[in-house]
């Protein structure tokens, strides 16, 4: 199977008891980053290779998974509490 072929819903491999077939978009919120704060501060600002700088504002109140989306480190994953 190549990457352009899709598995029709309902044809997934056998799932463990209690699991359900769904899409990623039904269980998480996915969105692109925000503009960097212009003022230095204590909150880490993440890029595709980890912390880029620190800003005076934050844009998440809870734990967040950060996935680099461009550049040599595209796909790197960070979890920030």
Secondary structure, DSSP 8 states (H G I E B T S, - for coil): --TT----TT------TT-----GGGTS---------SSEEEEEEEETTEEEEEES--S-SS-EEEE--SSTTTT-EEEE-
